[in-house]
Amino acid sequence: MKKFFTRWYEKDEYLKAFMNLMQDLPIEIQCEIAVDIIIKASDMIDRDYTKIISEVSSYNPKNFKRWYDKNPNVHLAIESLRDLTSEQRDEIVREFSDKILNSHFIKLDEIEDMP
């Protein structure tokens, strides 16, 4: 019998939905949103930007296997969420959900416009 592993973000239904929506975006949009999340999360926990830059530069995607590990910005954004309190995470989810949903609607509009 196979055991299923639950990721830390899957324990909260809103965060899980947020992550699923984020995962379905094109990588360019994921990266844009990720940078904004990093900045917002860093401000919330008063984190030094120079440390963040060094984390991104030393990142090696071969060490990880999750969907968000392919891009260092997306990886760092998701890991930054883990450092926040649940209230701070909820604030980020609320703030960035509209941007993510709008990106999905744009994607759907492009599909509908195809001949």
Summary of the structure (lengths in Angstrom):
residues: 115
radius of gyration: 15.1
end to end distance: 46.2
largest distance: 49.3
contacts: 294
relative contact order: 0.17
helix: 76%
strand: 0%
